[in-house]
Amino acid sequence: MNHKTLAIVSYITIIGWLIAYFSYKNEQKKDSFVTYHLEQSLGVMVFSIVVSVIAGILVNVVPSLSILFSLISLIPLILMVLGLINALNQVMKPVPVIGGFFENRFSFLHQ
């Protein structure tokens, strides 16, 4: 797979991220573009898990606001789509709001 394809696949579920990671890890020539998008997509997935857990707890505490919490749970999906668009356009731009936090956070991707 070429580097653009690996960056795009990394945003498609955790299985896609794993495929992109192991395909990229086996390459001799590393590319900062792929590493950047692997970081961003993993960051969005971690954020998604955190949001899901918090929303699940809050739905059990305040059931009348379940519609609001279910809408909040769509934020990670929107961030994934925005990251995917960045990968399609071959730009190294962080996803809004949380992208800057996850830049250079996952040191195992830089090895």
Secondary structure as UniProt FT lines:
FT   HELIX           3..9
FT   TURN            10..11
FT   HELIX           13..25
FT   HELIX           32..61
FT   HELIX           63..65
FT   HELIX           66..72
FT   TURN            73..74
FT   HELIX           75..88
FT   TURN            89..90
FT   TURN            96..104
FT   HELIX           107..110
//
